[in-house]
Amino acid sequence: MSSWIPFLTVAVSMRGNWRVVGDGAGIALHSWDTLAGRVPLVGQPTELGHGLHDPGPLLYWLLAVPVHADPARGVAWGAALWCMAAASLAVEAAWSVAGEAGGLLGSGIILGMIAWTQSVVVRPYWNPWFGAMFFLAALAAAWAAMSGNRRWWPVLVVTASVAAQAHLMFAVASAALTVAAFIVCLAGGLRAKSAGYGWLTAGLIAGTVCWSGPLIQQVTGRTGNLAALLHGQATGQHTGFAFALKTLAAFTEPPLLWWMHLRSRLDTAGLIQARPAVFGAAVLTVTAAVLVVAVFGLRCRWLAGLAAVSLLAGSTSLVTFSRIPVAGLDRLGYVDLVMFPAGLLIWLTVGSAAVLTGARVISRARTARARQPGPRAQRRQAAMAWARWAARGSCALAVPLLALGDVAGTAAKSAGLSGEARRAGLVCAAVRPIEQALPSQRITLSVTAASTPDRHRVTLGLVWALTGDGYRLGLSADSLPKGPVPQVLVFVHGNEITVHVSKAGRRHSRADAHVRRCPESR
């Protein structure tokens, strides 16, 4: 499958002494805890609100087995496999509605998003990128469910739950899609009295399992995370509805923001502020009009489902972007990822409505002009058939070419992550002397660095690397039981790292110092 090809390039970033650092190491640690008796009940800490977490821990639960099977690289290849599964679900759901055209459309949107944000395949374990892939699958499953394929509703429940719990920016849209598809499926089931309700039972069971962790935390925790998120606690001043409309305009008004980002690195917040809010409102109005026309005029179920999904994705994104803290505008470079499919779907909906309306008008005119096809009409039909196959062939060729382009861009992006590669090399250089000096046991770890990002990311990388090797770590002497505990002091200075290992009951000496230069990326 062409949408798998870019994710297979994740191996490029794991060559040589590959180690996960920063947030990726934190995700690996929580995934390890899932099968180590300390099951997490909330998601990653969210920077969109102080002291708050993303809604749930499904990211950790899904990566638990890969992380335990391969502590060094399991978080990367495990996340890549899950993202490939989400891509497959998205393509299959679109195929179930529109056949070959739907499958090509699904693959094209996935590859387009990867072409815009190539870090999705370089770091698939990072929760915004992981959630983005499952959000695409949720959009496709919602389209399939609203088009009459009720068996896709349980798939929607699962994919939307993963997306919503992975990152807060997908939560409102995922919830709206799930509820709207449920209403449409239930209404269709009531009309078709012979239809069963196995889809409903399966979806409710899946939803209960997916949200068991957050619900338990809400009931048993001192502060319920879900309630805090709903009330918007500790989020500060918000951007407002006008900014949200400008954001939607930036992803629907030419030149599209994502197309501009393909060519250069631009100021996202500044570009959004320059767009007219009225265009965003007009886009939503047109999409709503298409929905009405599809239901009552064209009576086309697949177009009505597509319009409903587009309208929900666009309108709920307004809620999300209107609630972004003003202090968090510097993070729009990844938060606006939710707008990419919303903008594309709106254009696709309007274009499909125009094409379908034109085809209906032309078909009726031809029917009225000639009831029996003559030689000229037969030649015209043959030409149209040839044109359809030519279009299919062009799309089938374009998707692999886009996938290959993503591979090249991903490799370049992976090579360009010099900061992450340098910190991964520092972690590798520090782990070796620690393992040589001390067997797996309880230790305390302290990391000192000139910059806060270096200290934070190298610390998380070392904690995860040593935890995967069997060490039990504390970041201070007070975090472990009383008694002699070996201490490890790490000093990061540029591309070099110094490690001081002190065994229990001994003072640090120069013999305990190990200086390692960061290995070059290979």
C-alpha positions in Angstrom: 0.0 0.0 0.0 1.4 3.4 -1.0 0.5 5.1 2.3 2.8 2.6 4.1 5.9 3.5 2.1 6.8 6.7 4.1 6.5 4.9 7.4 8.9 2.2 6.4 11.5 5.0 6.2 11.4 5.2 10.0 14.3 2.7 9.8 16.4 5.6 8.5 16.2 7.4 11.8 17.1 4.2 13.8 20.4 3.4 12.1 23.5 3.2 14.3 23.3 4.3 17.9 19.7 5.4 17.8 18.0 6.4 21.1 14.8 8.2 21.7 15.0 11.4 23.7 12.8 14.1 25.0 9.0 13.6 24.8 9.5 10.3 23.0 11.5 8.9 25.9 8.7 10.1 28.3 6.1 8.3 26.1 8.3 5.1 26.1 8.5 5.3 30.0 4.8 5.6 30.4 4.3 2.7 27.9 6.7 0.6 29.9 4.7 1.4 33.1 1.6 0.0 31.5 2.8 -3.6 31.8 4.9 -2.9 34.9 2.1 -2.5 37.4 1.8 1.3 37.1 -0.9 1.7 34.5 -1.2 5.4 33.4 -4.7 6.8 33.3 -4.1 10.1 31.6 -2.2 11.2 28.5 0.8 13.4 28.0 1.1 16.8 29.8 -0.5 19.4 27.5 1.2 22.7 27.0 -2.2 24.2 26.2 -3.0 24.3 29.9 -0.9 24.4 33.1 -1.1 21.1 35.0 -3.4 19.5 32.6 -3.0 16.3 30.5 -4.3 15.1 27.2 -7.5 13.1 27.7 -6.3 9.5 27.9 -3.5 6.9 27.9 -4.4 4.9 24.8 -1.1 5.9 23.2 0.8 4.3 26.1 -1.4 1.2 26.1 -0.9 0.6 22.4 2.9 1.0 22.6 3.3 -1.2 25.8 4.0 -4.5 24.0 6.5 -3.1 21.4 8.4 -1.1 24.1 8.8 -4.3 26.3 9.7 -6.4 23.3 12.4 -4.0 22.2 13.3 -1.3 24.8 15.8 0.4 22.4 13.6 0.9 19.3 10.2 -0.5 20.1 8.6 2.9 20.6 9.5 3.8 17.0 8.7 0.7 15.1 5.6 0.1 17.3 4.2 3.5 16.6 5.0 3.2 12.9 3.0 -0.1 12.7 0.1 1.5 14.5 0.2 4.5 12.1 0.3 2.1 9.2 -2.8 0.3 10.6 -4.6 3.7 10.9 -3.7 4.5 7.3 -5.1 1.2 6.1 -8.3 1.8 8.0 -8.7 5.2 6.4 -8.1 3.9 2.9 -10.5 0.9 3.5 -13.2 3.1 4.9 -13.0 5.5 1.9 -13.0 2.5 -0.5 -16.2 1.2 1.1 -17.9 4.4 0.1 -16.5 5.4 -3.3 -14.6 2.3 -4.5 -11.3 3.0 -6.3 -11.8 6.7 -6.3 -12.3 6.7 -2.5 -9.2 4.5 -1.9 -7.1 6.8 -4.0 -8.5 9.8 -2.3 -7.7 8.4 1.2 -4.1 7.6 0.2 -3.7 11.0 -1.4 -4.8 12.9 1.7 -2.5 10.8 3.9 0.5 11.3 1.7 -0.4 15.0 1.3 -0.3 15.4 5.1 3.0 13.6 5.3 4.4 15.8 2.6 3.5 18.8 4.6 4.6 17.5 8.0 7.3 14.9 7.3 8.0 14.6 11.1 4.9 12.4 11.2 6.9 9.5 9.9 10.3 10.5 11.4 8.8 10.6 14.9 5.5 8.7 14.7 5.6 8.0 18.5 5.1 11.8 19.3 1.5 12.1 20.4 0.4 14.9 18.0 1.7 12.9 15.0 0.3 9.6 16.3 -3.1 11.2 16.9 -3.1 12.8 13.5 -3.0 9.5 11.7 -5.9 8.1 13.8 -7.8 11.3 13.2 -7.6 10.7 9.5 -8.9 7.2 10.0 -11.7 8.6 12.2 -12.7 11.0 9.4 -12.9 8.2 6.8 -14.8 5.9 9.2 -17.3 8.7 10.0 -17.8 9.2 6.2 -18.4 5.4 5.8 -20.8 5.2 8.7 -22.8 8.3 7.6 -23.0 6.8 4.1 -24.9 3.8 5.3 -22.1 1.4 6.3 -23.0 1.1 10.0 -20.3 -1.5 10.7 -17.8 1.3 10.5 -19.2 3.0 13.6 -17.3 0.8 16.1 -14.1 1.5 14.1 -14.9 5.2 14.3 -15.3 4.9 18.1 -11.9 3.3 18.5 -10.0 5.6 16.0 -11.6 8.7 17.4 -10.8 7.7 20.9 -7.2 7.2 20.1 -7.0 10.5 18.3 -8.8 12.4 21.1 -6.7 10.9 23.8 -3.4 11.4 22.0 -3.8 15.2 21.8 -6.3 17.7 22.9 -6.6 19.3 19.4 -8.4 16.3 18.1 -10.8 15.8 21.0 -13.7 18.1 20.1 -13.8 17.0 16.4 -13.5 13.3 17.3 -16.4 13.5 19.8 -18.6 15.4 17.4 -18.0 12.9 14.6 -18.7 9.9 16.8 -22.0 11.4 18.1 -23.2 12.6 14.7 -22.4 9.2 13.0 -24.2 7.4 15.8 -27.4 9.5 15.2 -27.3 8.9 11.5 -26.6 5.1 11.9 -29.4 4.8 14.5 -31.9 6.6 12.3 -30.9 4.4 9.4 -31.3 1.3 11.5 -34.8 2.3 12.7 -35.9 2.8 9.1 -34.5 -0.6 8.1 -36.3 -2.6 10.7 -34.7 -5.8 9.6 -31.2 -4.5 10.3 -29.5 -5.7 13.5 -27.8 -3.6 16.2 -24.6 -5.5 16.5 -22.7 -2.4 15.4 -24.2 -0.5 18.4 -23.2 -3.2 20.9 -19.7 -3.4 19.5 -19.2 0.3 19.5 -20.4 0.8 23.1 -18.1 -2.0 24.3 -15.2 -0.5 22.4 -15.9 2.9 23.8 -16.1 1.6 27.4 -12.8 -0.1 27.1 -11.1 2.9 25.4 -12.3 5.4 28.0 -12.0 3.2 31.1 -8.7 4.8 32.2 -9.8 8.4 32.0 -13.1 7.6 33.7 -11.3 5.8 36.6 -8.9 8.7 37.0 -11.9 11.2 37.0 -13.6 9.2 39.8 -10.6 8.3 41.9 -8.1 11.1 41.4 -7.8 14.1 43.6 -8.4 16.4 40.6 -10.3 14.9 37.7 -8.4 15.6 34.5 -11.5 15.3 32.2 -13.4 17.8 34.3 -10.5 20.2 34.3 -10.2 20.0 30.5 -13.9 20.6 30.0 -13.9 23.7 32.3 -10.7 25.0 30.6 -8.9 25.4 33.9 -5.5 27.1 34.0 -5.5 28.0 30.3 -5.3 31.8 30.6 -6.5 34.2 27.9 -7.9 32.6 24.7 -7.4 33.5 21.1 -11.2 33.9 20.4 -13.7 33.0 17.7 -12.4 35.6 15.2 -8.9 34.0 15.2 -10.5 30.5 14.7 -12.3 31.8 11.6 -9.1 33.2 10.3 -7.4 29.9 10.8 -10.1 28.1 8.8 -9.7 30.8 6.1 -5.9 30.1 6.0 -6.5 26.5 5.2 -9.3 27.1 2.6 -8.5 30.5 0.9 -5.8 30.3 -1.8 -2.9 30.4 -1.4 -3.4 27.6 1.2 -1.3 27.8 4.3 -0.1 24.3 4.0 1.1 24.9 0.4 3.0 27.9 1.5 4.7 25.9 4.3 5.7 23.2 1.7 8.0 25.8 0.2 9.4 27.7 3.2 9.3 28.0 6.9 6.9 30.8 7.7 5.4 32.5 10.7 2.2 30.6 11.2 0.5 33.0 13.6 1.3 36.0 11.5 -0.1 34.4 8.3 -3.3 33.4 10.1 -3.9 36.9 11.5 -3.6 38.3 7.9 -6.5 36.2 6.6 -10.1 37.5 6.6 -12.4 35.9 9.1 -15.4 36.4 6.8 -14.0 33.9 4.3 -14.0 31.2 7.0 -17.6 32.0 7.8 -18.5 31.9 4.1 -16.8 28.6 3.7 -18.8 27.0 6.4 -22.0 28.5 5.0 -21.3 27.0 1.6 -20.5 23.6 3.1 -23.8 23.7 5.0 -25.6 24.6 1.8 -24.0 21.6 0.0 -25.2 19.3 2.8 -28.8 20.6 2.3 -28.6 20.2 -1.5 -27.1 16.7 -1.2 -29.9 15.5 1.1 -32.9 17.2 -0.5 -31.9 18.0 -4.0 -29.4 15.5 -5.3 -30.4 12.8 -2.9 -26.8 11.5 -2.9 -26.0 9.8 0.4 -22.2 9.6 -0.1 -22.1 13.4 -0.8 -24.3 14.1 2.1 -22.0 12.1 4.4 -18.9 13.9 3.0 -20.6 17.3 3.5 -21.6 16.3 7.1 -18.0 15.2 7.9 -16.5 18.3 6.4 -18.9 20.6 8.2 -18.3 18.9 11.5 -14.5 18.9 11.0 -14.5 22.6 10.1 -16.9 23.9 12.8 -15.4 21.9 15.6 -12.0 23.1 14.7 -13.3 26.6 15.4 -14.1 25.6 18.9 -10.6 24.1 19.3 -8.7 27.2 17.9 -10.9 29.7 19.8 -9.8 28.1 23.1 -6.0 28.1 22.4 -4.2 30.1 25.1 -2.6 33.3 23.6 0.6 32.2 25.3 0.6 29.0 23.2 0.5 30.7 19.7 4.2 29.6 19.2 3.0 26.0 19.1 0.7 26.6 16.1 3.3 24.9 13.9 1.9 21.5 15.0 -1.5 22.3 16.6 -2.8 23.5 13.2 -2.4 20.0 11.8 -6.1 19.3 12.6 -7.0 22.0 10.0 -5.2 20.3 7.1 -7.9 17.6 6.5 -10.7 20.0 7.4 -9.7 22.4 4.7 -9.1 19.6 2.1 -12.5 18.0 2.8 -14.3 21.3 2.4 -12.8 21.9 -1.0 -13.5 18.2 -1.9 -17.1 18.6 -0.8 -17.8 21.7 -2.8 -16.0 20.4 -5.9 -17.8 17.1 -5.7 -21.2 18.9 -5.5 -20.4 21.0 -8.5 -19.2 18.0 -10.6 -22.2 15.9 -9.6 -24.7 18.7 -10.3 -23.1 19.3 -13.7 -23.2 15.6 -14.5 -26.9 15.4 -13.6 -27.7 18.4 -15.8 -25.7 17.0 -18.8 -27.2 13.5 -18.3 -30.8 14.8 -18.4 -30.1 17.0 -21.4 -28.7 14.0 -23.3 -31.5 11.8 -22.3 -34.0 14.3 -23.6 -32.1 14.8 -26.8 -31.7 11.2 -27.9 -33.4 8.2 -26.4 -31.6 5.7 -28.6 -27.8 6.0 -28.9 -26.6 6.3 -32.5 -23.1 5.8 -33.8 -22.1 9.3 -32.7 -23.4 8.7 -29.2 -21.7 5.4 -29.0 -18.4 7.0 -30.0 -19.0 9.6 -27.3 -19.7 7.0 -24.7 -16.5 5.1 -25.7 -14.5 8.3 -25.4 -16.0 9.0 -21.9 -15.1 5.5 -20.8 -11.5 6.0 -22.0 -11.3 9.3 -20.2 -12.5 7.6 -16.9 -9.8 4.9 -17.2 -7.2 7.6 -18.1 -8.2 9.5 -15.0 -8.0 6.4 -12.8 -4.6 5.6 -14.3 -3.3 9.1 -13.7 -4.4 8.9 -10.0 -3.0 5.5 -9.6 0.3 6.8 -10.9 0.3 10.0 -9.0 -0.2 8.3 -5.6 3.0 6.2 -5.8 4.9 9.2 -7.1 3.7 11.3 -4.2 4.7 8.4 -1.8 8.2 8.3 -3.3 8.5 12.0 -3.0 7.5 11.7 0.7 10.2 9.1 1.1 12.9 11.4 -0.2 11.6 14.3 1.8 11.4 12.2 4.9 15.0 11.0 4.6 16.1 14.6 4.2 14.0 15.7 7.2 15.4 12.8 9.3 18.9 13.9 8.4 18.1 17.5 9.3 17.1 16.7 12.9 20.6 17.6 14.0 19.5 18.5 17.5 17.7 15.3 18.2 20.5 13.2 16.6 23.1 15.0 18.7 21.2 14.4 21.9 20.6 10.7 21.0 24.3 10.4 20.5 25.0 12.0 23.9 22.6 9.4 25.5 24.3 6.5 23.8 27.7 7.9 24.9 26.6 8.2 28.5 24.9 4.8 28.8 28.0 2.7 28.0 30.2 3.8 31.0 27.3 3.5 33.4 26.6 -0.1 32.3 30.3 -0.9 32.5 30.7 0.5 36.0 27.4 -0.6 37.6 25.2 -3.7 37.1 21.5 -3.2 36.9 20.4 -1.8 40.3 19.0 1.2 42.1 20.8 4.4 41.2 20.3 8.1 41.4 20.8 10.2 38.3 21.6 13.9 37.9 22.0 15.7 34.6 23.5 19.1 34.2 23.6 21.0 30.9 24.1 24.6 29.7 20.6 24.7 28.1 17.3 23.7 29.5 16.3 21.8 26.3 19.5 19.7 26.5 19.0 19.0 30.2 15.3 18.0 29.8 15.7 15.8 26.7 18.9 14.1 27.6 17.6 13.4 31.1 14.4 11.8 29.7 16.5 9.8 27.2 18.9 8.5 29.9 16.1 7.6 32.3 14.3 5.6 29.6 17.5 4.0 28.3 18.6 2.9 31.8 15.0 1.8 32.8 14.8 -0.4 29.7 18.2 -1.9 30.7 16.8 -2.9 34.1 18.0 0.0 36.3 15.6 1.5 38.9 16.2 5.2 38.9 15.6 8.2 41.1 16.5 11.8 40.1 17.6 12.5 43.7 18.7 10.6 46.8 15.3 11.3 48.4 13.4 9.4 45.6 14.8 6.0 46.6 14.8 3.9 49.8 17.3 5.0 52.5 20.7 3.4 52.4 23.8 3.5 50.2 22.8 4.1 46.6 25.2 4.5 43.7 25.1 8.0 42.1 25.6 9.0 38.5 26.3 12.6 37.6 26.1 13.6 34.0 27.4 16.9 32.5 26.5 17.9 29.0 28.8 20.5 27.3 28.3 21.0 23.6 28.9 17.7 21.7 30.7 16.1 24.7 29.3 14.5 27.8 31.1 13.7 31.1 29.8 10.9 33.3 30.8 10.5 37.0 29.9 7.1 38.5 30.1 6.8 42.3 29.5 3.3 43.7 27.6 3.0 47.0 29.7 4.3 49.9 32.4 5.9 47.8 33.1 9.5 46.8 33.5 10.6 43.3 37.0 10.4 42.0 38.7 11.3 38.7 38.9 7.6 38.0 35.1 7.6 37.9 34.9 10.2 35.2 34.2 9.1 31.7 34.3 11.7 28.9 32.7 10.7 25.6 32.3 12.7 22.4 28.9 12.5 20.8 29.2 10.0 17.9 28.4 11.4 14.5 25.2 10.4 12.9 25.6 7.6 10.5 
